[in-house]
Amino acid sequence: MRLKPGESREDHAACAASGKDMTSWRVRTTDGLLLGYIAVDTPRKQDGLVFLISQSSRDRISATPHDN
């Protein structure tokens, strides 16, 4: 899915999942350059987390910082 500047996307991640079980999304530029990953570490159920693409992680096993 492509997002325009300032556009957001709501999606669902696995709850109570940490480490290798985290949900993650690959983030690329429109020309295919890998920017990083949004890796969602949720050791318990939590709603309403916001992850900024500019804070993407370098890999799928490092949790991405979030704003909520």
CHARMM-style PDB file with segment names, atoms N, HN, CA, C and O in Angstrom:
ATOM      1  N   MET     1       0.840  -1.175   0.000  1.00  0.00      PROA
ATOM      2  CA  MET     1       0.000   0.000   0.000  1.00  0.00      PROA
ATOM      3  C   MET     1       0.882   1.233   0.000  1.00  0.00      PROA
ATOM      4  O   MET     1       1.868   1.297   0.734  1.00  0.00      PROA
ATOM      5  N   ARG     2       0.537   2.200  -0.809  1.00  0.00      PROA
ATOM      6  HN  ARG     2      -0.264   2.148  -1.406  1.00  0.00      PROA
ATOM      7  CA  ARG     2       1.261   3.465  -0.845  1.00  0.00      PROA
ATOM      8  C   ARG     2       0.525   4.508  -0.024  1.00  0.00      PROA
ATOM      9  O   ARG     2      -0.700   4.616  -0.089  1.00  0.00      PROA
ATOM     10  N   LEU     3       1.284   5.275   0.750  1.00  0.00      PROA
ATOM     11  HN  LEU     3       2.279   5.186   0.803  1.00  0.00      PROA
ATOM     12  CA  LEU     3       0.723   6.365   1.537  1.00  0.00      PROA
ATOM     13  C   LEU     3       1.292   7.681   1.032  1.00  0.00      PROA
ATOM     14  O   LEU     3       2.491   7.797   0.778  1.00  0.00      PROA
ATOM     15  N   LYS     4       0.431   8.658   0.891  1.00  0.00      PROA
ATOM     16  HN  LYS     4      -0.543   8.564   1.097  1.00  0.00      PROA
ATOM     17  CA  LYS     4       0.863   9.997   0.511  1.00  0.00      PROA
ATOM     18  C   LYS     4       1.375  10.714   1.753  1.00  0.00      PROA
ATOM     19  O   LYS     4       1.025  10.321   2.866  1.00  0.00      PROA
ATOM     20  N   PRO     5       2.196  11.759   1.600  1.00  0.00      PROA
ATOM     21  CA  PRO     5       2.662  12.514   2.766  1.00  0.00      PROA
ATOM     22  C   PRO     5       1.480  12.961   3.633  1.00  0.00      PROA
ATOM     23  O   PRO     5       0.508  13.521   3.126  1.00  0.00      PROA
ATOM     24  N   GLY     6       1.572  12.714   4.924  1.00  0.00      PROA
ATOM     25  HN  GLY     6       2.363  12.259   5.336  1.00  0.00      PROA
ATOM     26  CA  GLY     6       0.523  13.096   5.855  1.00  0.00      PROA
ATOM     27  C   GLY     6      -0.626  12.114   5.947  1.00  0.00      PROA
ATOM     28  O   GLY     6      -1.484  12.254   6.819  1.00  0.00      PROA
ATOM     29  N   GLU     7      -0.664  11.122   5.070  1.00  0.00      PROA
ATOM     30  HN  GLU     7       0.032  11.008   4.362  1.00  0.00      PROA
ATOM     31  CA  GLU     7      -1.745  10.123   5.087  1.00  0.00      PROA
ATOM     32  C   GLU     7      -1.447   9.067   6.141  1.00  0.00      PROA
ATOM     33  O   GLU     7      -0.285   8.763   6.410  1.00  0.00      PROA
ATOM     34  N   SER     8      -2.483   8.517   6.731  1.00  0.00      PROA
ATOM     35  HN  SER     8      -3.427   8.764   6.513  1.00  0.00      PROA
ATOM     36  CA  SER     8      -2.308   7.478   7.746  1.00  0.00      PROA
ATOM     37  C   SER     8      -3.013   6.199   7.325  1.00  0.00      PROA
ATOM     38  O   SER     8      -3.806   6.193   6.384  1.00  0.00      PROA
ATOM     39  N   ARG     9      -2.719   5.134   8.022  1.00  0.00      PROA
ATOM     40  HN  ARG     9      -2.075   5.139   8.786  1.00  0.00      PROA
ATOM     41  CA  ARG     9      -3.331   3.831   7.759  1.00  0.00      PROA
ATOM     42  C   ARG     9      -3.609   3.172   9.083  1.00  0.00      PROA
ATOM     43  O   ARG     9      -2.765   3.176   9.980  1.00  0.00      PROA
ATOM     44  N   GLU    10      -4.785   2.607   9.209  1.00  0.00      PROA
ATOM     45  HN  GLU    10      -5.470   2.604   8.480  1.00  0.00      PROA
ATOM     46  CA  GLU    10      -5.128   1.847  10.399  1.00  0.00      PROA
ATOM     47  C   GLU    10      -5.061   0.370  10.045  1.00  0.00      PROA
ATOM     48  O   GLU    10      -5.610  -0.061   9.031  1.00  0.00      PROA
ATOM     49  N   ASP    11      -4.388  -0.399  10.883  1.00  0.00      PROA
ATOM     50  HN  ASP    11      -3.942  -0.049  11.707  1.00  0.00      PROA
ATOM     51  CA  ASP    11      -4.243  -1.830  10.637  1.00  0.00      PROA
ATOM     52  C   ASP    11      -4.243  -2.537  11.986  1.00  0.00      PROA
ATOM     53  O   ASP    11      -4.203  -1.890  13.032  1.00  0.00      PROA
ATOM     54  N   HSD    12      -4.288  -3.832  11.961  1.00  0.00      PROA
ATOM     55  HN  HSD    12      -4.320  -4.358  11.111  1.00  0.00      PROA
ATOM     56  CA  HSD    12      -4.314  -4.616  13.194  1.00  0.00      PROA
ATOM     57  C   HSD    12      -3.036  -5.422  13.333  1.00  0.00      PROA
ATOM     58  O   HSD    12      -2.549  -6.006  12.365  1.00  0.00      PROA
ATOM     59  N   ALA    13      -2.501  -5.448  14.536  1.00  0.00      PROA
ATOM     60  HN  ALA    13      -2.897  -4.974  15.322  1.00  0.00      PROA
ATOM     61  CA  ALA    13      -1.309  -6.240  14.844  1.00  0.00      PROA
ATOM     62  C   ALA    13      -1.685  -7.281  15.892  1.00  0.00      PROA
ATOM     63  O   ALA    13      -2.680  -7.138  16.602  1.00  0.00      PROA
ATOM     64  N   ALA    14      -0.881  -8.315  15.974  1.00  0.00      PROA
ATOM     65  HN  ALA    14      -0.072  -8.430  15.397  1.00  0.00      PROA
ATOM     66  CA  ALA    14      -1.130  -9.361  16.970  1.00  0.00      PROA
ATOM     67  C   ALA    14      -0.954  -8.787  18.371  1.00  0.00      PROA
ATOM     68  O   ALA    14       0.026  -8.090  18.635  1.00  0.00      PROA
ATOM     69  N   CYS    15      -1.887  -9.072  19.263  1.00  0.00      PROA
ATOM     70  HN  CYS    15      -2.683  -9.639  19.048  1.00  0.00      PROA
ATOM     71  CA  CYS    15      -1.765  -8.650  20.658  1.00  0.00      PROA
ATOM     72  C   CYS    15      -1.002  -9.720  21.427  1.00  0.00      PROA
ATOM     73  O   CYS    15      -0.990 -10.890  21.044  1.00  0.00      PROA
ATOM     74  N   ALA    16      -0.376  -9.307  22.498  1.00  0.00      PROA
ATOM     75  HN  ALA    16      -0.385  -8.356  22.808  1.00  0.00      PROA
ATOM     76  CA  ALA    16       0.385 -10.211  23.360  1.00  0.00      PROA
ATOM     77  C   ALA    16       1.458 -10.944  22.559  1.00  0.00      PROA
ATOM     78  O   ALA    16       1.673 -12.141  22.753  1.00  0.00      PROA
ATOM     79  N   ALA    17       2.138 -10.217  21.648  1.00  0.00      PROA
ATOM     80  HN  ALA    17       1.963  -9.245  21.490  1.00  0.00      PROA
ATOM     81  CA  ALA    17       3.197 -10.805  20.842  1.00  0.00      PROA
ATOM     82  C   ALA    17       4.472  -9.977  20.984  1.00  0.00      PROA
ATOM     83  O   ALA    17       4.462  -8.764  20.772  1.00  0.00      PROA
ATOM     84  N   SER    18       5.558 -10.636  21.341  1.00  0.00      PROA
ATOM     85  HN  SER    18       5.566 -11.621  21.513  1.00  0.00      PROA
ATOM     86  CA  SER    18       6.850  -9.971  21.498  1.00  0.00      PROA
ATOM     87  C   SER    18       7.921 -10.782  20.779  1.00  0.00      PROA
ATOM     88  O   SER    18       7.679 -11.914  20.360  1.00  0.00      PROA
ATOM     89  N   GLY    19       9.108 -10.193  20.642  1.00  0.00      PROA
ATOM     90  HN  GLY    19       9.305  -9.274  20.982  1.00  0.00      PROA
ATOM     91  CA  GLY    19      10.223 -10.907  20.035  1.00  0.00      PROA
ATOM     92  C   GLY    19       9.917 -11.354  18.620  1.00  0.00      PROA
ATOM     93  O   GLY    19       9.395 -10.572  17.825  1.00  0.00      PROA
ATOM     94  N   LYS    20      10.232 -12.601  18.293  1.00  0.00      PROA
ATOM     95  HN  LYS    20      10.656 -13.236  18.939  1.00  0.00      PROA
ATOM     96  CA  LYS    20      10.056 -13.102  16.921  1.00  0.00      PROA
ATOM     97  C   LYS    20       8.589 -13.200  16.516  1.00  0.00      PROA
ATOM     98  O   LYS    20       8.295 -13.367  15.332  1.00  0.00      PROA
ATOM     99  N   ASP    21       7.664 -13.101  17.466  1.00  0.00      PROA
ATOM    100  HN  ASP    21       7.903 -12.966  18.428  1.00  0.00      PROA
ATOM    101  CA  ASP    21       6.233 -13.176  17.148  1.00  0.00      PROA
ATOM    102  C   ASP    21       5.606 -11.812  16.861  1.00  0.00      PROA
ATOM    103  O   ASP    21       4.411 -11.732  16.579  1.00  0.00      PROA
ATOM    104  N   MET    22       6.407 -10.725  16.930  1.00  0.00      PROA
ATOM    105  HN  MET    22       7.378 -10.790  17.160  1.00  0.00      PROA
ATOM    106  CA  MET    22       5.868  -9.388  16.671  1.00  0.00      PROA
ATOM    107  C   MET    22       5.326  -9.285  15.251  1.00  0.00      PROA
ATOM    108  O   MET    22       5.852  -9.915  14.333  1.00  0.00      PROA
ATOM    109  N   THR    23       4.281  -8.495  15.073  1.00  0.00      PROA
ATOM    110  HN  THR    23       3.854  -7.984  15.819  1.00  0.00      PROA
ATOM    111  CA  THR    23       3.807  -8.134  13.740  1.00  0.00      PROA
ATOM    112  C   THR    23       4.761  -7.077  13.199  1.00  0.00      PROA
ATOM    113  O   THR    23       5.168  -6.177  13.933  1.00  0.00      PROA
ATOM    114  N   SER    24       5.120  -7.178  11.921  1.00  0.00      PROA
ATOM    115  HN  SER    24       4.789  -7.910  11.324  1.00  0.00      PROA
ATOM    116  CA  SER    24       5.987  -6.155  11.336  1.00  0.00      PROA
ATOM    117  C   SER    24       5.581  -5.877   9.900  1.00  0.00      PROA
ATOM    118  O   SER    24       5.047  -6.739   9.203  1.00  0.00      PROA
ATOM    119  N   TRP    25       5.851  -4.641   9.474  1.00  0.00      PROA
ATOM    120  HN  TRP    25       6.285  -3.940  10.040  1.00  0.00      PROA
ATOM    121  CA  TRP    25       5.582  -4.221   8.096  1.00  0.00      PROA
ATOM    122  C   TRP    25       6.858  -3.634   7.522  1.00  0.00      PROA
ATOM    123  O   TRP    25       7.554  -2.879   8.202  1.00  0.00      PROA
ATOM    124  N   ARG    26       7.171  -3.968   6.289  1.00  0.00      PROA
ATOM    125  HN  ARG    26       6.606  -4.581   5.737  1.00  0.00      PROA
ATOM    126  CA  ARG    26       8.316  -3.410   5.574  1.00  0.00      PROA
ATOM    127  C   ARG    26       7.922  -2.035   5.048  1.00  0.00      PROA
ATOM    128  O   ARG    26       6.822  -1.865   4.521  1.00  0.00      PROA
ATOM    129  N   VAL    27       8.812  -1.049   5.186  1.00  0.00      PROA
ATOM    130  HN  VAL    27       9.705  -1.187   5.614  1.00  0.00      PROA
ATOM    131  CA  VAL    27       8.549   0.312   4.720  1.00  0.00      PROA
ATOM    132  C   VAL    27       9.556   0.650   3.625  1.00  0.00      PROA
ATOM    133  O   VAL    27      10.767   0.624   3.843  1.00  0.00      PROA
ATOM    134  N   ARG    28       9.022   0.970   2.424  1.00  0.00      PROA
ATOM    135  HN  ARG    28       8.038   0.990   2.247  1.00  0.00      PROA
ATOM    136  CA  ARG    28       9.874   1.308   1.275  1.00  0.00      PROA
ATOM    137  C   ARG    28       9.461   2.658   0.696  1.00  0.00      PROA
ATOM    138  O   ARG    28       8.332   3.112   0.880  1.00  0.00      PROA
ATOM    139  N   THR    29      10.403   3.287  -0.010  1.00  0.00      PROA
ATOM    140  HN  THR    29      11.320   2.918  -0.160  1.00  0.00      PROA
ATOM    141  CA  THR    29      10.082   4.496  -0.764  1.00  0.00      PROA
ATOM    142  C   THR    29       9.372   4.073  -2.049  1.00  0.00      PROA
ATOM    143  O   THR    29       9.312   2.883  -2.359  1.00  0.00      PROA
ATOM    144  N   THR    30       8.838   5.035  -2.794  1.00  0.00      PROA
ATOM    145  HN  THR    30       8.888   6.001  -2.542  1.00  0.00      PROA
ATOM    146  CA  THR    30       8.135   4.694  -4.033  1.00  0.00      PROA
ATOM    147  C   THR    30       9.061   4.051  -5.067  1.00  0.00      PROA
ATOM    148  O   THR    30       8.594   3.326  -5.945  1.00  0.00      PROA
ATOM    149  N   ASP    31      10.377   4.311  -4.972  1.00  0.00      PROA
ATOM    150  HN  ASP    31      10.757   4.900  -4.259  1.00  0.00      PROA
ATOM    151  CA  ASP    31      11.307   3.684  -5.915  1.00  0.00      PROA
ATOM    152  C   ASP    31      11.897   2.379  -5.371  1.00  0.00      PROA
ATOM    153  O   ASP    31      12.828   1.827  -5.956  1.00  0.00      PROA
ATOM    154  N   GLY    32      11.355   1.888  -4.252  1.00  0.00      PROA
ATOM    155  HN  GLY    32      10.598   2.336  -3.776  1.00  0.00      PROA
ATOM    156  CA  GLY    32      11.739   0.575  -3.733  1.00  0.00      PROA
ATOM    157  C   GLY    32      12.845   0.560  -2.700  1.00  0.00      PROA
ATOM    158  O   GLY    32      13.205  -0.514  -2.218  1.00  0.00      PROA
ATOM    159  N   LEU    33      13.405   1.714  -2.335  1.00  0.00      PROA
ATOM    160  HN  LEU    33      13.113   2.587  -2.726  1.00  0.00      PROA
ATOM    161  CA  LEU    33      14.461   1.769  -1.334  1.00  0.00      PROA
ATOM    162  C   LEU    33      13.891   1.395   0.037  1.00  0.00      PROA
ATOM    163  O   LEU    33      12.888   1.964   0.467  1.00  0.00      PROA
ATOM    164  N   LEU    34      14.519   0.449   0.717  1.00  0.00      PROA
ATOM    165  HN  LEU    34      15.334  -0.014   0.368  1.00  0.00      PROA
ATOM    166  CA  LEU    34      14.061   0.019   2.038  1.00  0.00      PROA
ATOM    167  C   LEU    34      14.379   1.083   3.080  1.00  0.00      PROA
ATOM    168  O   LEU    34      15.543   1.436   3.267  1.00  0.00      PROA
ATOM    169  N   LEU    35      13.363   1.595   3.758  1.00  0.00      PROA
ATOM    170  HN  LEU    35      12.417   1.309   3.606  1.00  0.00      PROA
ATOM    171  CA  LEU    35      13.545   2.569   4.832  1.00  0.00      PROA
ATOM    172  C   LEU    35      13.683   1.882   6.181  1.00  0.00      PROA
ATOM    173  O   LEU    35      14.379   2.385   7.063  1.00  0.00      PROA
ATOM    174  N   GLY    36      13.033   0.749   6.351  1.00  0.00      PROA
ATOM    175  HN  GLY    36      12.467   0.341   5.635  1.00  0.00      PROA
ATOM    176  CA  GLY    36      13.066   0.031   7.616  1.00  0.00      PROA
ATOM    177  C   GLY    36      11.788  -0.755   7.820  1.00  0.00      PROA
ATOM    178  O   GLY    36      11.108  -1.113   6.857  1.00  0.00      PROA
ATOM    179  N   TYR    37      11.461  -1.023   9.078  1.00  0.00      PROA
ATOM    180  HN  TYR    37      12.012  -0.732   9.859  1.00  0.00      PROA
ATOM    181  CA  TYR    37      10.300  -1.842   9.420  1.00  0.00      PROA
ATOM    182  C   TYR    37       9.531  -1.192  10.564  1.00  0.00      PROA
ATOM    183  O   TYR    37      10.113  -0.544  11.433  1.00  0.00      PROA
ATOM    184  N   ILE    38       8.240  -1.372  10.548  1.00  0.00      PROA
ATOM    185  HN  ILE    38       7.767  -1.898   9.842  1.00  0.00      PROA
ATOM    186  CA  ILE    38       7.415  -1.053  11.711  1.00  0.00      PROA
ATOM    187  C   ILE    38       7.193  -2.380  12.417  1.00  0.00      PROA
ATOM    188  O   ILE    38       6.439  -3.225  11.935  1.00  0.00      PROA
ATOM    189  N   ALA    39       7.843  -2.567  13.551  1.00  0.00      PROA
ATOM    190  HN  ALA    39       8.456  -1.881  13.943  1.00  0.00      PROA
ATOM    191  CA  ALA    39       7.750  -3.812  14.313  1.00  0.00      PROA
ATOM    192  C   ALA    39       6.972  -3.536  15.592  1.00  0.00      PROA
ATOM    193  O   ALA    39       7.407  -2.748  16.432  1.00  0.00      PROA
ATOM    194  N   VAL    40       5.817  -4.186  15.739  1.00  0.00      PROA
ATOM    195  HN  VAL    40       5.464  -4.826  15.057  1.00  0.00      PROA
ATOM    196  CA  VAL    40       4.881  -3.886  16.817  1.00  0.00      PROA
ATOM    197  C   VAL    40       5.026  -4.895  17.950  1.00  0.00      PROA
ATOM    198  O   VAL    40       4.609  -6.047  17.835  1.00  0.00      PROA
ATOM    199  N   ASP    41       5.625  -4.435  19.046  1.00  0.00      PROA
ATOM    200  HN  ASP    41       5.963  -3.499  19.139  1.00  0.00      PROA
ATOM    201  CA  ASP    41       5.833  -5.258  20.239  1.00  0.00      PROA
ATOM    202  C   ASP    41       4.708  -4.961  21.226  1.00  0.00      PROA
ATOM    203  O   ASP    41       4.676  -3.881  21.815  1.00  0.00      PROA
ATOM    204  N   THR    42       3.797  -5.891  21.413  1.00  0.00      PROA
ATOM    205  HN  THR    42       3.822  -6.768  20.934  1.00  0.00      PROA
ATOM    206  CA  THR    42       2.663  -5.700  22.326  1.00  0.00      PROA
ATOM    207  C   THR    42       2.585  -6.875  23.298  1.00  0.00      PROA
ATOM    208  O   THR    42       1.882  -7.850  23.032  1.00  0.00      PROA
ATOM    209  N   PRO    43       3.303  -6.791  24.426  1.00  0.00      PROA
ATOM    210  CA  PRO    43       3.281  -7.893  25.385  1.00  0.00      PROA
ATOM    211  C   PRO    43       1.906  -8.146  26.007  1.00  0.00      PROA
ATOM    212  O   PRO    43       1.666  -9.209  26.580  1.00  0.00      PROA
ATOM    213  N   ARG    44       1.015  -7.174  25.893  1.00  0.00      PROA
ATOM    214  HN  ARG    44       1.210  -6.311  25.428  1.00  0.00      PROA
ATOM    215  CA  ARG    44      -0.376  -7.361  26.348  1.00  0.00      PROA
ATOM    216  C   ARG    44      -1.275  -6.580  25.387  1.00  0.00      PROA
ATOM    217  O   ARG    44      -0.782  -5.807  24.565  1.00  0.00      PROA
ATOM    218  N   LYS    45      -2.568  -6.776  25.487  1.00  0.00      PROA
ATOM    219  HN  LYS    45      -2.968  -7.404  26.155  1.00  0.00      PROA
ATOM    220  CA  LYS    45      -3.484  -6.089  24.583  1.00  0.00      PROA
ATOM    221  C   LYS    45      -3.402  -4.579  24.807  1.00  0.00      PROA
ATOM    222  O   LYS    45      -3.484  -4.104  25.940  1.00  0.00      PROA
ATOM    223  N   GLN    46      -3.242  -3.850  23.737  1.00  0.00      PROA
ATOM    224  HN  GLN    46      -3.175  -4.236  22.817  1.00  0.00      PROA
ATOM    225  CA  GLN    46      -3.181  -2.385  23.812  1.00  0.00      PROA
ATOM    226  C   GLN    46      -3.714  -1.814  22.510  1.00  0.00      PROA
ATOM    227  O   GLN    46      -3.261  -2.198  21.432  1.00  0.00      PROA
ATOM    228  N   ASP    47      -4.666  -0.907  22.599  1.00  0.00      PROA
ATOM    229  HN  ASP    47      -5.034  -0.595  23.475  1.00  0.00      PROA
ATOM    230  CA  ASP    47      -5.258  -0.278  21.417  1.00  0.00      PROA
ATOM    231  C   ASP    47      -4.730   1.145  21.249  1.00  0.00      PROA
ATOM    232  O   ASP    47      -4.253   1.763  22.200  1.00  0.00      PROA
ATOM    233  N   GLY    48      -4.824   1.642  20.037  1.00  0.00      PROA
ATOM    234  HN  GLY    48      -5.212   1.140  19.264  1.00  0.00      PROA
ATOM    235  CA  GLY    48      -4.562   3.049  19.780  1.00  0.00      PROA
ATOM    236  C   GLY    48      -3.100   3.450  19.680  1.00  0.00      PROA
ATOM    237  O   GLY    48      -2.786   4.622  19.887  1.00  0.00      PROA
ATOM    238  N   LEU    49      -2.194   2.532  19.373  1.00  0.00      PROA
ATOM    239  HN  LEU    49      -2.450   1.580  19.205  1.00  0.00      PROA
ATOM    240  CA  LEU    49      -0.796   2.900  19.212  1.00  0.00      PROA
ATOM    241  C   LEU    49      -0.590   3.538  17.848  1.00  0.00      PROA
ATOM    242  O   LEU    49      -1.195   3.107  16.866  1.00  0.00      PROA
ATOM    243  N   VAL    50       0.243   4.542  17.775  1.00  0.00      PROA
ATOM    244  HN  VAL    50       0.735   4.892  18.572  1.00  0.00      PROA
ATOM    245  CA  VAL    50       0.560   5.215  16.519  1.00  0.00      PROA
ATOM    246  C   VAL    50       2.058   5.076  16.280  1.00  0.00      PROA
ATOM    247  O   VAL    50       2.868   5.456  17.126  1.00  0.00      PROA
ATOM    248  N   PHE    51       2.420   4.528  15.120  1.00  0.00      PROA
ATOM    249  HN  PHE    51       1.762   4.220  14.433  1.00  0.00      PROA
ATOM    250  CA  PHE    51       3.818   4.341  14.754  1.00  0.00      PROA
ATOM    251  C   PHE    51       4.137   5.254  13.589  1.00  0.00      PROA
ATOM    252  O   PHE    51       3.453   5.216  12.567  1.00  0.00      PROA
ATOM    253  N   LEU    52       5.165   6.072  13.730  1.00  0.00      PROA
ATOM    254  HN  LEU    52       5.720   6.103  14.561  1.00  0.00      PROA
ATOM    255  CA  LEU    52       5.567   6.999  12.681  1.00  0.00      PROA
ATOM    256  C   LEU    52       6.583   6.326  11.763  1.00  0.00      PROA
ATOM    257  O   LEU    52       7.537   5.707  12.235  1.00  0.00      PROA
ATOM    258  N   ILE    53       6.379   6.446  10.462  1.00  0.00      PROA
ATOM    259  HN  ILE    53       5.605   6.949  10.078  1.00  0.00      PROA
ATOM    260  CA  ILE    53       7.297   5.834   9.504  1.00  0.00      PROA
ATOM    261  C   ILE    53       8.714   6.363   9.710  1.00  0.00      PROA
ATOM    262  O   ILE    53       9.684   5.626   9.533  1.00  0.00      PROA
ATOM    263  N   SER    54       8.836   7.629  10.081  1.00  0.00      PROA
ATOM    264  HN  SER    54       8.048   8.228  10.225  1.00  0.00      PROA
ATOM    265  CA  SER    54      10.164   8.210  10.299  1.00  0.00      PROA
ATOM    266  C   SER    54      10.895   7.577  11.475  1.00  0.00      PROA
ATOM    267  O   SER    54      12.097   7.789  11.638  1.00  0.00      PROA
ATOM    268  N   GLN    55      10.195   6.810  12.293  1.00  0.00      PROA
ATOM    269  HN  GLN    55       9.219   6.637  12.161  1.00  0.00      PROA
ATOM    270  CA  GLN    55      10.818   6.127  13.428  1.00  0.00      PROA
ATOM    271  C   GLN    55      10.940   4.622  13.184  1.00  0.00      PROA
ATOM    272  O   GLN    55      11.065   3.848  14.134  1.00  0.00      PROA
ATOM    273  N   SER    56      10.906   4.206  11.921  1.00  0.00      PROA
ATOM    274  HN  SER    56      10.805   4.834  11.150  1.00  0.00      PROA
ATOM    275  CA  SER    56      10.953   2.772  11.632  1.00  0.00      PROA
ATOM    276  C   SER    56      12.249   2.154  12.132  1.00  0.00      PROA
ATOM    277  O   SER    56      13.283   2.817  12.217  1.00  0.00      PROA
ATOM    278  N   SER    57      12.172   0.853  12.466  1.00  0.00      PROA
ATOM    279  HN  SER    57      11.332   0.314  12.398  1.00  0.00      PROA
ATOM    280  CA  SER    57      13.324   0.105  12.963  1.00  0.00      PROA
ATOM    281  C   SER    57      14.177  -0.393  11.806  1.00  0.00      PROA
ATOM    282  O   SER    57      13.697  -0.502  10.678  1.00  0.00      PROA
ATOM    283  N   ARG    58      15.445  -0.695  12.084  1.00  0.00      PROA
ATOM    284  HN  ARG    58      15.836  -0.606  13.000  1.00  0.00      PROA
ATOM    285  CA  ARG    58      16.346  -1.203  11.049  1.00  0.00      PROA
ATOM    286  C   ARG    58      16.067  -2.667  10.703  1.00  0.00      PROA
ATOM    287  O   ARG    58      16.446  -3.131   9.628  1.00  0.00      PROA
ATOM    288  N   ASP    59      15.410  -3.391  11.604  1.00  0.00      PROA
ATOM    289  HN  ASP    59      15.103  -3.014  12.477  1.00  0.00      PROA
ATOM    290  CA  ASP    59      15.156  -4.804  11.364  1.00  0.00      PROA
ATOM    291  C   ASP    59      13.791  -5.188  11.924  1.00  0.00      PROA
ATOM    292  O   ASP    59      13.116  -4.365  12.541  1.00  0.00      PROA
ATOM    293  N   ARG    60      13.391  -6.417  11.712  1.00  0.00      PROA
ATOM    294  HN  ARG    60      13.940  -7.086  11.211  1.00  0.00      PROA
ATOM    295  CA  ARG    60      12.070  -6.878  12.147  1.00  0.00      PROA
ATOM    296  C   ARG    60      12.032  -7.321  13.609  1.00  0.00      PROA
ATOM    297  O   ARG    60      10.956  -7.618  14.130  1.00  0.00      PROA
ATOM    298  N   ILE    61      13.180  -7.370  14.280  1.00  0.00      PROA
ATOM    299  HN  ILE    61      14.054  -7.128  13.857  1.00  0.00      PROA
ATOM    300  CA  ILE    61      13.183  -7.855  15.658  1.00  0.00      PROA
ATOM    301  C   ILE    61      13.389  -6.745  16.689  1.00  0.00      PROA
ATOM    302  O   ILE    61      13.361  -7.002  17.892  1.00  0.00      PROA
ATOM    303  N   SER    62      13.597  -5.500  16.214  1.00  0.00      PROA
ATOM    304  HN  SER    62      13.620  -5.292  15.237  1.00  0.00      PROA
ATOM    305  CA  SER    62      13.713  -4.359  17.121  1.00  0.00      PROA
ATOM    306  C   SER    62      12.373  -3.632  17.123  1.00  0.00      PROA
ATOM    307  O   SER    62      11.903  -3.173  16.083  1.00  0.00      PROA
ATOM    308  N   ALA    63      11.775  -3.534  18.281  1.00  0.00      PROA
ATOM    309  HN  ALA    63      12.157  -3.907  19.127  1.00  0.00      PROA
ATOM    310  CA  ALA    63      10.472  -2.870  18.379  1.00  0.00      PROA
ATOM    311  C   ALA    63      10.583  -1.399  17.989  1.00  0.00      PROA
ATOM    312  O   ALA    63      11.552  -0.726  18.341  1.00  0.00      PROA
ATOM    313  N   THR    64       9.589  -0.909  17.263  1.00  0.00      PROA
ATOM    314  HN  THR    64       8.802  -1.455  16.976  1.00  0.00      PROA
ATOM    315  CA  THR    64       9.542   0.481  16.830  1.00  0.00      PROA
ATOM    316  C   THR    64       8.965   1.344  17.949  1.00  0.00      PROA
ATOM    317  O   THR    64       7.934   0.982  18.517  1.00  0.00      PROA
ATOM    318  N   PRO    65       9.594   2.474  18.287  1.00  0.00      PROA
ATOM    319  CA  PRO    65       8.997   3.369  19.286  1.00  0.00      PROA
ATOM    320  C   PRO    65       7.652   3.888  18.791  1.00  0.00      PROA
ATOM    321  O   PRO    65       7.470   4.082  17.589  1.00  0.00      PROA
ATOM    322  N   HSD    66       6.727   4.111  19.683  1.00  0.00      PROA
ATOM    323  HN  HSD    66       6.874   3.953  20.660  1.00  0.00      PROA
ATOM    324  CA  HSD    66       5.397   4.590  19.269  1.00  0.00      PROA
ATOM    325  C   HSD    66       4.964   5.787  20.068  1.00  0.00      PROA
ATOM    326  O   HSD    66       5.460   6.038  21.166  1.00  0.00      PROA
ATOM    327  N   ASP    67       4.027   6.528  19.501  1.00  0.00      PROA
ATOM    328  HN  ASP    67       3.624   6.324  18.608  1.00  0.00      PROA
ATOM    329  CA  ASP    67       3.360   7.645  20.179  1.00  0.00      PROA
ATOM    330  C   ASP    67       1.932   7.194  20.443  1.00  0.00      PROA
ATOM    331  O   ASP    67       1.300   6.621  19.555  1.00  0.00      PROA
ATOM    332  N   ASN    68       1.414   7.434  21.626  1.00  0.00      PROA
ATOM    333  HN  ASN    68       1.928   7.899  22.347  1.00  0.00      PROA
ATOM    334  CA  ASN    68       0.014   7.081  21.869  1.00  0.00      PROA
ATOM    335  C   ASN    68      -0.676   8.116  22.692  1.00  0.00      PROA
ATOM    336  OT1 ASN    68      -1.862   7.978  22.991  1.00  0.00      PROA
TER     337      ASN     68
END
